[in-house]
Amino acid sequence: MIEVEGLTKRYGAKLAVDRLTFRVRPGIVTGFLGPNGAGKSTTMRMMLGLDRPTAGDVRIDGRRYENLQDPLKYIGALLDAKGVHGGRSAFHHLLCLAQSNGIPKSRVHEVLHAVGLTAVARRKAKGFSLGMGQRLGIAGALLGDPRILMFDEPVNGLDPEGIHWIRNLMKSLAAQGRTVFVSSHLMSEMALTADHLVVIGQGRLLADTSMADFIQHNSHSYVRIRTPQPERLLDVLDEAGIKAFRAGGGTLEVDGGKAERIGELAAEHRIVLHELSPQQASLEEAFMRLTAGSVEYHAQGGTPPTGWKKG
């Protein structure tokens, strides 16, 4: 488990992280979301002792990171896939990490195989593609067989097969009872991977809840209806106390989740329905709604700046 208590980081006049408190529990994948500049990377660096908090505390299984002996056996992390000595081979990069943490050499071969890099184990890291670098970083995180894993943008540079692989890897690690904490800007991928969400904006905690509850509480759900008899259906629904309104494209919409009742009323009154579909916002829509007031940089629409010339 990761326990964050009142975590605060100030750089001069800028407050990057503001009294964050949350828990990352074992057995589930916890997603870490926030707009650019929200303080996610700073928070993760403080979790790993790479930055010192201005205030607050982080505990890794009850201990501060600096007090962990052989820390790779407790927590493995991928924060920057480029943080590798380019002149070292993948094998020797991992071997150095293993030797510094009392991990046997055999484990290096195991993780290289696990991430699909056995064939290029002796190649220098500077020749690796972005996707290969990501796999090497993930191998380093897995090296100590830790109970806690942290990944910052783990699917960067991966092809569809690689994205599918890392998604299943994180789910399987959580299913083993491990703590998995992952940050990503890819909402569609996070929706398929995470069970729980911690969302921050401008360094402050905005949400700490399950994926289902986050979407439900930060989105608009409704039922979309298409029928060749809209006037009759509107009258029937109004008599039943169900408020419907006309939407674009010749459809009707009803707020909330009343699809079954609407279907029953239409059948009872012999009204033909061409569509009766509950609609729920995506994770991306819910995220945008919650964080709208916490975005540091706003684009000003699609109009090019004055003097812009097509090249």
Secondary structure by P-SEA (a helix, b strand, c coil): cbbbcbbbbbccccccccbbbbbbcccbbbbbbbccccaaaaaaaaaaccccccccccccccccccccccccccbbbbcccccccccccaaaaaaaaaaaccccaaaaaaaaaaaccccccccccccccaaaaaaaaaaaaacccccbbbbccccccccaaaaaaaaaaaaaaaaabbbbbbbbccaaaaaacccbbbbbccccccccccaaaaaaacbbbbbbbbbccaaaaaaaaaaacbbbbbbccccccccccaaaaaaaaaaaacccccbbbbbbbcaaaaaaaaacccccccccccccccccccc
